[in-house]
Amino acid sequence: MTNQELIKKFYTSFSNADVNGMLSCYHDNIIFTDPAFGTLKGDRAKAMWQMLLSKSNGGTQITFNTIKTNKNTGSVHWKAVYNYGPKKEA
């Protein structure tokens, strides 16, 4: 699978709330860093996605475009729209 195909699969899975599809894109030794979660490694990074998607109840909308890749890296422009806090119940 090319880097472009891998990124497309990940974000397509994300937009479909398909956590197993997302997780299949990660290496077992993944290191994920995010301001909200800090640095998560391996199964902890995978568990974070499972937790987030399980709590979304289908209320998260993900769109993506502009996939750029080369031999070793890739990037994508993506946007998440979701309710947070008290609005989450609306």
Contacts in CASP RR format, 6 or more apart in sequence:
PFRMAT RR
TARGET T0000
AUTHOR 0000-0000-0000
METHOD contacts of the structure
MODEL  1
MTNQELIKKFYTSFSNADVNGMLSCYHDNIIFTDPAFGTLKGDRAKAMWQ
MLLSKSNGGTQITFNTIKTNKNTGSVHWKAVYNYGPKKEA
1 9 0 8 1.000
2 69 0 8 1.000
3 69 0 8 1.000
3 70 0 8 1.000
3 71 0 8 1.000
3 73 0 8 1.000
3 74 0 8 1.000
4 67 0 8 1.000
4 69 0 8 1.000
4 74 0 8 1.000
6 25 0 8 1.000
7 67 0 8 1.000
7 69 0 8 1.000
7 74 0 8 1.000
7 75 0 8 1.000
7 76 0 8 1.000
8 67 0 8 1.000
9 21 0 8 1.000
9 24 0 8 1.000
9 25 0 8 1.000
10 21 0 8 1.000
10 22 0 8 1.000
10 25 0 8 1.000
11 62 0 8 1.000
11 64 0 8 1.000
11 76 0 8 1.000
11 78 0 8 1.000
13 19 0 8 1.000
13 20 0 8 1.000
13 21 0 8 1.000
13 22 0 8 1.000
13 24 0 8 1.000
13 25 0 8 1.000
14 22 0 8 1.000
14 62 0 8 1.000
14 64 0 8 1.000
14 78 0 8 1.000
15 61 0 8 1.000
15 62 0 8 1.000
15 63 0 8 1.000
15 64 0 8 1.000
17 53 0 8 1.000
17 56 0 8 1.000
17 58 0 8 1.000
17 60 0 8 1.000
19 49 0 8 1.000
19 50 0 8 1.000
19 53 0 8 1.000
19 54 0 8 1.000
22 49 0 8 1.000
22 53 0 8 1.000
23 46 0 8 1.000
23 49 0 8 1.000
23 50 0 8 1.000
26 42 0 8 1.000
26 45 0 8 1.000
26 46 0 8 1.000
28 42 0 8 1.000
29 41 0 8 1.000
29 42 0 8 1.000
30 41 0 8 1.000
30 42 0 8 1.000
30 45 0 8 1.000
30 46 0 8 1.000
31 39 0 8 1.000
31 40 0 8 1.000
31 41 0 8 1.000
31 42 0 8 1.000
31 45 0 8 1.000
32 39 0 8 1.000
32 40 0 8 1.000
32 41 0 8 1.000
32 45 0 8 1.000
32 48 0 8 1.000
33 39 0 8 1.000
33 40 0 8 1.000
34 40 0 8 1.000
37 48 0 8 1.000
40 48 0 8 1.000
53 60 0 8 1.000
56 82 0 8 1.000
59 82 0 8 1.000
59 83 0 8 1.000
60 80 0 8 1.000
60 81 0 8 1.000
60 82 0 8 1.000
61 80 0 8 1.000
61 81 0 8 1.000
61 82 0 8 1.000
62 78 0 8 1.000
62 79 0 8 1.000
62 80 0 8 1.000
62 81 0 8 1.000
63 78 0 8 1.000
63 79 0 8 1.000
64 76 0 8 1.000
64 77 0 8 1.000
64 78 0 8 1.000
64 79 0 8 1.000
65 76 0 8 1.000
65 77 0 8 1.000
65 78 0 8 1.000
66 76 0 8 1.000
66 77 0 8 1.000
67 74 0 8 1.000
67 75 0 8 1.000
67 76 0 8 1.000
68 74 0 8 1.000
68 75 0 8 1.000
68 76 0 8 1.000
69 75 0 8 1.000
83 90 0 8 1.000
END
